Amino acid sequence: MLAVCLLSEGQKLYLHWSHKIGIAVSLTFSIVATAVLSDLWSKELTTLLLSFQVTAPFLHVGGVFLLTALSWPVALHFFRMTSRVRGGLILGFYLSFLSVLYLVPLGLYSPCIKEVGTLGPPPALIGHRGAPMLAPENTLMSFEKAVETGSEGLETDVTISVDGVPFLMHDQTLRRTTNVQHVFPNRTNTAASLFSWSELQSLNAGAWFLSG
């Protein structure tokens, strides 16, 4: 931002060779990282779009606060500029971006924004990881027990195994809810997402509940 302001006033930037190398390395890294992530996440664009939709209200409020905070520096820079043409361009760009930002909610869609009365009554009882007081949490038996006791909804946690298979796990590790310390004693504190599906299938996720 400072560099753009200086250039707009016609001042030259005298950069040290180390600064030039740093800018070149940063720019190259950013381009390569963007290309790699775009290739790796090409199948996740739908999820990314949904994430933006869910967080859209918060992103919009943050953008408004940011543009509001920049209003004083932009105005100060505008009145200090000798070239009215450049000043007008900067001010016009700022006001145009600000106007678009304020008009975005008119076409904004977010599943977090609903009309009053369209969601229906909230559930009276939700099974948190099933019915963890009646059966081992995040297991089919636990969910069945929750439904039997009148739960209108179920809450669970999904983790992805190292070979891409989703499974239910709340904790960071498998230590509390499985017998991983007996089957894989050297991996007791290893993250659950670093186990393969075949390794996870070899664990017992209910014995700890019966022994407790």
Phi and psi in degrees as a GROMACS rama.xvg file:
@    title "Ramachandran Plot"
@    xaxis  label "Phi"
@    yaxis  label "Psi"
@TYPE xy
-63.7638  -41.2738  LEU-2
-63.0307  -40.9382  ALA-3
-63.6216  -41.251  VAL-4
-63.1152  -42.8236  CYS-5
-65.6019  -42.1834  LEU-6
-65.1739  -36.5814  LEU-7
-66.123  -23.7333  SER-8
-92.0686  5.47798  GLU-9
84.0919  10.6758  GLY-10
-85.6625  145.327  GLN-11
-90.682  144.727  LYS-12
-98.7643  116.587  LEU-13
-99.1742  94.6708  TYR-14
-93.492  140.225  LEU-15
-70.7697  154.697  HIS-16
-59.2042  -31.9587  TRP-17
-67.8712  -34.7746  SER-18
-66.2014  -41.7203  HIS-19
-63.0045  -42.7382  LYS-20
-64.1052  -41.8171  ILE-21
-62.265  -41.8685  GLY-22
-65.0375  -42.3341  ILE-23
-64.0618  -43.5883  ALA-24
-65.026  -43.8923  VAL-25
-62.701  -42.7315  SER-26
-65.4481  -43.5138  LEU-27
-63.0694  -45.1224  THR-28
-60.968  -42.0497  PHE-29
-63.7267  -42.4895  SER-30
-65.5052  -46.0895  ILE-31
-64.5553  -44.9693  VAL-32
-62.0441  -40.9372  ALA-33
-64.0976  -41.5455  THR-34
-65.2926  -43.5849  ALA-35
-65.2463  -46.2985  VAL-36
-65.6099  -36.9311  LEU-37
-62.8249  -38.1027  SER-38
-71.7124  -41.9049  ASP-39
-70.8601  -34.3637  LEU-40
-101.566  16.7258  TRP-41
-59.9942  -32.0529  SER-42
-85.0038  -5.94663  LYS-43
-104.436  10.0592  GLU-44
-62.571  -33.7006  LEU-45
-63.8724  -43.3762  THR-46
-65.0984  -38.9532  THR-47
-63.7649  -42.3521  LEU-48
-62.6896  -42.4837  LEU-49
-63.1659  -38.1989  LEU-50
-62.9388  -41.4729  SER-51
-65.1912  -38.1187  PHE-52
-65.4039  -40.4448  GLN-53
-66.3933  -40.6635  VAL-54
-93.4816  5.82698  THR-55
-55.3319  -46.0857  ALA-56
-59.3592  -40.013  PRO-57
-71.244  -38.9219  PHE-58
-64.0414  -37.9545  LEU-59
-67.0945  -45.4064  HIS-60
-62.0505  -41.1831  VAL-61
-62.8954  -39.8797  GLY-62
-64.2891  -39.7401  GLY-63
-64.1532  -44.0953  VAL-64
-62.3511  -40.3983  PHE-65
-64.6477  -46.8038  LEU-66
-65.2112  -35.2083  LEU-67
-65.8265  -40.4282  THR-68
-65.6535  -30.0774  ALA-69
-82.8438  -7.85897  LEU-70
-62.6319  -41.8789  SER-71
-67.3012  -49.2461  TRP-72
-58.2657  -38.5656  PRO-73
-65.9361  -43.5484  VAL-74
-65.1021  -41.7864  ALA-75
-62.8462  -42.3551  LEU-76
-66.5498  -36.8138  HIS-77
-63.0833  -44.9522  PHE-78
-75.5361  -16.5077  PHE-79
-90.1354  -13.0436  ARG-80
-74.5751  141.105  MET-81
-85.293  -29.0455  THR-82
-91.2666  112.871  SER-83
-70.1909  -27.9721  ARG-84
-66.5556  -49.1999  VAL-85
-64.7928  -39.5663  ARG-86
-62.1356  -40.9251  GLY-87
-65.3561  -37.6315  GLY-88
-64.7099  -45.9498  LEU-89
-63.007  -46.7885  ILE-90
-64.6337  -39.6918  LEU-91
-64.5335  -41.998  GLY-92
-62.3773  -43.5914  PHE-93
-63.7479  -47.2593  TYR-94
-66.6481  -35.7484  LEU-95
-65.0998  -46.0272  SER-96
-63.5618  -40.4123  PHE-97
-65.4157  -40.0617  LEU-98
-63.8174  -44.0209  SER-99
-61.4709  -40.9897  VAL-100
-62.8836  -38.9334  LEU-101
-73.8773  -26.0575  TYR-102
-88.9324  -12.55  LEU-103
-54.8111  -41.7858  VAL-104
-57.9117  -21.5323  PRO-105
-65.6902  -28.3099  LEU-106
-118.513  17.4911  GLY-107
-84.2496  131.491  LEU-108
-116.962  129.345  TYR-109
-146.129  132.625  SER-110
-64.4656  -11.7344  PRO-111
-81.4286  -14.7591  CYS-112
-104.499  114.508  ILE-113
-132.525  149.74  LYS-114
-69.9516  148.896  GLU-115
-61.8706  129.83  VAL-116
91.6367  -0.24286  GLY-117
-94.2947  -11.4754  THR-118
-90.8457  -17.6818  LEU-119
79.073  175.62  GLY-120
-70.0368  145.844  PRO-121
-71.4964  151.036  PRO-122
-64.0836  140.311  PRO-123
-76.9142  -29.0586  ALA-124
-143.304  128.299  LEU-125
-122.625  132.586  ILE-126
-79.6827  106.567  GLY-127
-78.6971  104.975  HIS-128
59.6585  30.6609  ARG-129
96.6913  -131.889  GLY-130
-124.543  79.1872  ALA-131
-64.5385  -13.5012  PRO-132
-86.2857  -14.1624  MET-133
-110.443  -23.2786  LEU-134
-155.832  161.392  ALA-135
-55.9571  130.953  PRO-136
-60.273  150.275  GLU-137
57.6673  33.9558  ASN-138
-121.117  162.19  THR-139
-59.7885  -40.1693  LEU-140
-61.3728  -40.0169  MET-141
-65.0751  -40.3901  SER-142
-68.3231  -38.6844  PHE-143
-63.9893  -41.0141  GLU-144
-63.6201  -37.9982  LYS-145
-64.7775  -41.0973  ALA-146
-66.0488  -40.4309  VAL-147
-63.078  -31.2625  GLU-148
-86.8338  3.94465  THR-149
99.3881  15.4398  GLY-150
-66.2351  135.095  SER-151
-95.8562  -5.73512  GLU-152
-156.688  161.217  GLY-153
-127.685  136.453  LEU-154
-114.53  134.513  GLU-155
-146.198  175.436  THR-156
-128.58  132.032  ASP-157
-112.23  131.418  VAL-158
-122.794  149.732  THR-159
-104.578  127.377  ILE-160
-69.5309  169.094  SER-161
-65.0306  -23.4088  VAL-162
-101.785  18.5919  ASP-163
87.0446  18.8825  GLY-164
-102.337  124.064  VAL-165
-74.0802  140.472  PRO-166
-146.456  164.53  PHE-167
-91.5034  121.122  LEU-168
-161.104  129.406  MET-169
-91.9308  -43.991  HIS-170
-72.2456  162.9  ASP-171
-69.8166  -35.1299  GLN-172
-119.105  173.841  THR-173
-95.0867  4.72122  LEU-174
-63.876  -42.2512  ARG-175
-76.2867  -36.0721  ARG-176
-110.326  3.9117  THR-177
-139.107  176.28  THR-178
-97.434  38.5601  ASN-179
-60.4162  -28.9909  VAL-180
-67.2071  -21.5351  GLN-181
-93.5701  -37.6442  HIS-182
-81.0081  -43.3628  VAL-183
-128.091  73.7075  PHE-184
-60.2752  -25.8871  PRO-185
-87.0958  -2.46467  ASN-186
-124.054  27.8356  ARG-187
-60.2442  -39.3239  THR-188
-98.6231  10.7731  ASN-189
-74.7178  141.24  THR-190
-58.7687  141.27  ALA-191
-59.5307  -31.7521  ALA-192
-72.2071  -8.80337  SER-193
-94.9856  5.46118  LEU-194
-96.3402  146.742  PHE-195
-81.466  165.662  SER-196
-64.5622  -38.4038  TRP-197
-64.7987  -36.4679  SER-198
-68.1951  -39.7011  GLU-199
-65.0702  -36.4807  LEU-200
-67.0249  -20.651  GLN-201
-83.3293  -3.69566  SER-202
-94.1577  156.002  LEU-203
-105.599  119.047  ASN-204
-102.551  12.6667  ALA-205
-129.349  -17.5845  GLY-206
-61.5042  -36.5728  ALA-207
-62.0898  -33.4558  TRP-208
-69.645  -41.3449  PHE-209
-69.21  -37.5357  LEU-210
-74.0693  -25.4193  SER-211
